[in-house]
Amino acid sequence: RTSGTMEDKRNIQIIEWEHLDKKKFYVFGVAMTMMIRVSVYPFTLIRTRLQVQKGKSLYHGTFDAFIKILRADGVTGLYRGFLVNTFTLISGQCYVTTYELTRKFVSDYSQSNTVKSLVAGGSASLVAQSITVPIDVVSQHLMMQRKGEKVGRFHVRGNPEGQGVIAFGQTKDIIRQILRVDGLRGFYRGYVASLLTYIPNSAVWWPFYHFYAEQLSSLCPKECPHIVFQAISGPLAAATASIITNPMDVIRTRVQVEGKNSIILTFRQLMAEEGPWGLMKGLSARIISATPSTIVIVVGYESLKKLSLRPELVDSRHW
């Protein structure tokens, strides 16, 4: 069965959900996701700080922030909140499961790969964000901790170094402060803003990915491996989606970290203080962190599915 123009051109055999050994799929998936999280987390932290700061009060850009954090806090400063953030591995697995199952469901109504990917991407983000937002709220407040300074709404008491076993002590401290000030609703602060950021981001990424892949496919020689223009089109799609959704991402971060209650008021305040360019804060850090993630998604994910094929199907597949 065919699944879109790009697959027809390259005669790619798509591995569907029912072809997978689920145990292998989840074990390899968690390991792959963890590796990429370790590599991109410092830029996630930098993006958060750039988006929350007023103007250029602390950092003048991504590289400046990287150097200043490294000098002030060392390497561990670039990984504040990382242990908490690793719990998003759960939402990551929920994302891929929802994505694959939704693709399977939509295929009964449409064979267009773009349609299947758009619907599946948006649905997967809805499920994943419902799990991720509380983790994000806590980890973002931990990201904002700086030695001897109160940057966000909450400040961790005790050892400011944030080293060793007290990392979870800091997490408990932040959780208690959120509960005391905002109650349980505080853990879902910015939930709507997150949905407005990540559902469009995921839904937009897939169509642009297929668009770039098809364009590259028509330009490349027939002998060119599919994986080459797949690896190029992924980051291009990520950059495009980041540019489109970054304004909402800035607003989402401010709502969650600064305790804002209104998306519209946050937008108006940002425009009044920093103008249109304020909506692009942290964009370069976001693209830098998204690029390796995207390469893993478009190349590693398909490789992951190949590794996870049910044993009886391995010999019947030719790549």
N, C-alpha and C positions, 0 to 999 in steps of 0.2 A: 504494500500500500504506500502511496506517496504522501508526503507531508510538507508541501510547499515548494516554491520555485528553487530555493537554494539547495534543498536536498535532492531535487530532481537533477539539477546541473551536475552535482558531484556524486550522485547515486549513493548517498549516505544511508546506512542502515541505522535507524533510530532505535535505541534501546528503551523500551517502555517499562512501566512500573512492574508489570507481571513477569518480566524477564529477569528480574533482579533477585539475588540472594540477599534478603533484607538484613541478615546479621552482618555480613561483610559490608554492605552498603552503609550501615550506621557506624560501624567501628572505623572504617576508613574515612568516613565523612567527618567524624568528630576529630580524628587526628589531623586531617587536612585543614579543617577550620581553625583548630588551635594554633597550628603553625602560622597561618596567615594573620591571626589576631595578634600574635606576639610581634610580628614584623610591622604591622600598621598602627598599633595602639598609640605609640608616641604622637603620631600625626592626628589621631582622633582627639587626644588630650589637648594638643596645640590648637586645633580647630575650635574646640569648646572654649578655651580661654580667649582666643581672638574674637569670637562671636559675642562673648559676654562683656569684654572690656569696653569702656567708654572711649570712643575715638581711638587714639593710639597711646593711651595713658601708660600702658605697661610694655607693649611690644609693637614693633613697627612692621612686622610681617612674619611669615612662617619661619624663615631662617633665623631671624633675630630672636624669636620666641624659643626656638630649639636651643640656641647657644646660651641664652640667659637662664633657661630652666636647667640646663646641663651644668652651668657654672654654680648656680645657687643650690641645687638639690642633688646633683649627680644623676647617674643613670636611673636610680630608683624614682627620682622626681618625674621622669617621663612615663612611669608606670603606676602613678597614683590611681587607685580605684580599679586596678587591673584584675585582682582576685575576684572582686564582686562582678566585674564585667564578664568574667568567664562563664557565669551562669547563663549568659545569652546564647551559649552553645545549645541550650535546650530549645530556645526559640528558633535557632538556625536549623535544627533537625525538623522542627515543626514546619518551618518554611518549605524545605525541600519536599517533605512528605505531602503537604498541601498542594504544592506546585505540581508534582507528578500526578497526584490523584485528580486534580482539577483538569489537567491536560487530558487525562484519560476520559473524564466525563464529557468535556467539550468536544472531543473527537467524534462523539456520536452525532453531533450537530454540525460540525464544520471540520474540513480537512485543511484549512488554512493554518499554516504554522504561526503566522503573525497573530491571528485571532486567538488561537489556543494559548500562545505565550502571553499575550496581553491580559486575558482573563485570568489565567493561572497566576501570573505575576502579581496582579492586584489582589487576588484572593489570598495568596500566600502572605503578602505583606500585612493584610488585615489580621490574620491569625497570629503572625509573629510579633507584631507590635503590641498586641494585647498582653503578651508575656514579657516583652522587652521593656516597656515603658517604666514599670517600677524599678527594674534593675538599672536602667539608664538614669533615673532620677537620683538614686543613691550614688552611683559611680560618678556622675557629673559633679555632685557636691564634693566628692573626694578628689576629683581632678582639680577643683578650684582651690584646694588647700596649698598655701605657700607659707614658708617659714616666717613665723612671727607676724603674719598679716592676715586680716580677715577680708577675703575677696568676695565670696558668695554670701548667701543669707546665713549659712551655718558655719561654725568654726569648730574644728575638732579640738577638744581639750586634752591636756596631757602632753606626752612626748611629740613634738612637732616633726620629728625626723621621719616618722611613719615607717620604721624598719622592723623587721622580724615579726614576731607573733602578735604585736600590737596592731597589725593591719586590720584584723577582724575586730579588735577593740575600737578602732576608729569607725569601722562600719556600724557597729552597734550604737556608738555615740551619735552618728548621723541619723540613723533610723529612729532613735529615741527623740531627737530634736524635731524631726519631721512629724512624728506622731503627736508630739506635744503641741506644736504650732498649727499643723494642718489636719491632723487626724489621718485616718486611712485614705481619704481622698487625696492627700498630699502625694501619695505614691503614684497617682494617675494624673498629676498636674501636667498639662501639656499633651494629654492623650489625643485630643482632637487635632492639635497642631502636628503631632507625630503622624497621625493617619493622613493628614493633608500633605505631609512631606513625603512619606515613604510609599504610600500606595501609588501616587502619581510617578514617583521615581522608579519603582519597580515596573509599573505598567508602561512607562515611556521607554525605559531601557531596552526592553525586548524588541519592540518594533524598530528602534534605531539600530540595534545590533543586527537585525536581519537586513535592514536597508544597507548598512555599510558593508555587510558580508556579501550581499548580492552585487553591489557596485565593485567591490574588490574581485569578486569571482569573475565578473565580465572583463576586468582589466588584466587579470593574471593569466599566464599560459595554462593550458589544460593539465600540464604535468605538475603544476604547483599543488602541494599537499593542502587539503582543506584546512588543516589545523593552523597553517600559516596565516591566512587571512582571517581565520576565526580568532586567533590571538591578537591581531591588530584591530579588528572591528570591535572587540569587547571594550578595551579602554577608550576608544573613540565614542562609543555609545555611553559609557560611564561619564565621560567629560561633558557630553551633551546633556545628559539627564541631570548632572550636578549643576550646570549653569541654569537650567530651567527651574530646578527645585531649591536652589540655595537660599533665595529670599525667605521661603517658608521654613527652611532649616535654621536660619538665624533667629527667626521669631520663636520657633519651637524651643531652641536652647535657652533663650532669655525667659520664656514663660516658665520653664522647668527650674532654672537656676535662681532667677530673681524673684520667683513666687508671684509672677503676674497672673491676673485672673481673666484678662481679655486679650484675644489675639489681635483684634482691631485696635485697641488702645496701645498695645505694644508696638504694632506697626506704625501708628501715628507718632508715638514718642521717638521711635528709631529714625523716622523720616525727618522729624523736627530737629533732632540732635545731630544726625550724621548725613542726612540726605540720601539720595538713591544708592550711592556707593556703599552705604552701611549694609545694604541688603546682600552685598557680595563678600562680606567679611568671612574669612576662613575658607574661601573658595579654593585657593591653591592647595592648602593643606588637605582639603576634602578630596580633590582630584588625585593628589599624591597618594593618599591612603586608599582611594578607590581603585587605583590602577592595578596593583598586585592582586587585590581581591577579585577584580573583574577577570584577570587572566586565569586565576584559579577557577572561577565560575565557568568560563567558556571553554577552557582547555582541561583543567583538572577535574571538573565535574563530569565531563564526558568520559575521561579516563577512569574516574572513580566508578562510573556505571559499567564500563568494560570489565574492570577488575571484579565487579560485584555480580557479573552474569552467573546465572545458575549453571552448575557444572555441566549438565546435560546439553546446554546450548552453546558452550564455548566453541566446540569443533564445527558447529554449523554456521558460525559467523566469520566473515572475512572482511578485513579492514584494509 
